[in-house]
Amino acid sequence: MTARTGAEFLEGLKGGREIWVEGERVADVTSHPAFAGAAHALAEVFDLQHQAADACLMPDPETGEPINVSHMIPRSKADLEKRHRGLERISEYSAGLMGRTPDYMNVTYAGFAGRSDEWAVNGNEQGAENLVKYQKHLRRADISLTHTIVQPTIDKSHGDVPLIGDTVALHKVGNTAHGILVRGSRVLATLAPFADEIAVYPAIPLNDGTDAHAVSFNIRMDTPGLKFLCRDNFSRVGNKFDFPLSSRFDEQDAFVIFDDVEVPRERVFIDANLAVYNSVMARSWWPNIMQQTMIRAQTKLEFAWGVATRMAEAINANQPQTRAMLGEIWCYAEFARAAVHSAEQGAFEYGNGVWFPDERPLAALRAFLPIWFPRVNEIIRLVGSHNHFTAPSAAQFADLALRPLIDKYLYGAGKVSAVERARVYRLAWDFSGSALASRN
């Protein structure tokens, strides 16, 4: 197989998966109002890899067939720079709003396979071998993969990991003729309605005695007993003029229930092996995946600066305080760009011949993003002020009686038309004030 097209991706979503949203089991996510916008947006991401093949595709190292560059196992600094270009093109498509486009899990499993030696400890050689084989399947079938790694919260005072005997969190029940049987639940399967398969891998280390919870595997989304309860829908059904972002980029999040699910033996990577579970994420996962996530953060900050600047230009808001706030966003974006660049330039071999970025600049950047992003949101609201709420809809522009009045009273500064002004402010609000914006 080879890198898929958007049409092939959409066809793959039509199956027997059990997806629930707002009390309804969804038969076809490609046409359901809650999911169709994002499904077709992700199809465009699959098409993008062919349209921007120079940046997004590379030959499979064994077969030579074209695969997405996010499947690359980096062997040099030059590899990381090549991967950067592909990741950046994908991130730019959604202005950084879709955090779990398939490249996220592609990068994750490329890192796992590249450092399979970290998985092949404490008697887990077969699990590591299964993992390497799965990564080949992932890249050659161009799978859209979701994941769920967070333990469900019942009583926060007990901590963030399951206690001995916990039956709510995902755990192994026993062995079967063909694999293992698992039961329980996990959080938070982002992209679940738009995935072909789901991954379970370690997060926070587990306590002694909770070996049954120490499992890692991948299975198809239509596996019997697998159920996905989606959060409330944030997707706005309508045209791109009214909802330029939330009509397309609600990638969804889901609570996952494993109701006696059988996992094939060849898809099991950790089988109740606590030592492996608690060690594999400790070193190389972080600097590998943070290249993808921090490129996305940089993209989102750059887009925020562009949106805020266009708002100010639309009404000629050139006061010193406005310029200072626009400069503040620019600084955040530039700091993000510099951190990613520094991390890539400082890349080195982490073992097993695999190269990942220097984690230090990425760790510093990640620490400040929870401060920067709320401030950016505040700046966009301040710059826009009441103008956010005086942006007519496409239907109002289409009304023959209203249109002349809108053109007369709601145009912008200079040569900015009423349509252009409305588009700018509707985009800004969808980026900073809608339900989808709040999630981001």
KANORDA-V958195 format. One record per run of one state. SS is the DSSP state (H for helix, E for strand, C for the rest). FROM is the first residue (numbers start at 1). TO is the last residue. If there is no record, write none. Layout:
# KANORDA-V958195
ss=SS from=FROM to=TO
ss=SS from=FROM to=TO
This chain:
# KANORDA-V958195
ss=C from=1 to=5
ss=H from=6 to=12
ss=C from=13 to=18
ss=E from=19 to=21
ss=C from=22 to=23
ss=E from=24 to=26
ss=C from=27 to=35
ss=H from=36 to=51
ss=C from=52 to=52
ss=H from=53 to=56
ss=E from=57 to=59
ss=C from=60 to=65
ss=E from=66 to=68
ss=H from=69 to=71
ss=C from=72 to=76
ss=H from=77 to=93
ss=C from=94 to=102
ss=H from=103 to=114
ss=C from=115 to=115
ss=H from=116 to=119
ss=C from=120 to=124
ss=H from=125 to=141
ss=C from=142 to=144
ss=E from=145 to=147
ss=C from=148 to=149
ss=E from=150 to=150
ss=C from=151 to=155
ss=H from=156 to=158
ss=C from=159 to=168
ss=E from=169 to=169
ss=C from=170 to=170
ss=E from=171 to=175
ss=C from=176 to=178
ss=E from=179 to=187
ss=C from=188 to=191
ss=H from=192 to=194
ss=C from=195 to=196
ss=E from=197 to=200
ss=C from=201 to=210
ss=H from=211 to=213
ss=C from=214 to=214
ss=E from=215 to=220
ss=C from=221 to=225
ss=E from=226 to=230
ss=C from=231 to=253
ss=E from=254 to=264
ss=H from=265 to=267
ss=E from=268 to=271
ss=C from=272 to=273
ss=H from=274 to=277
ss=C from=278 to=283
ss=H from=284 to=314
ss=C from=315 to=319
ss=H from=320 to=345
ss=C from=346 to=347
ss=E from=348 to=351
ss=C from=352 to=353
ss=E from=354 to=356
ss=C from=357 to=358
ss=H from=359 to=389
ss=C from=390 to=393
ss=H from=394 to=398
ss=C from=399 to=399
ss=H from=400 to=409
ss=C from=410 to=417
ss=H from=418 to=432
ss=C from=433 to=434
ss=H from=435 to=439
ss=C from=440 to=440
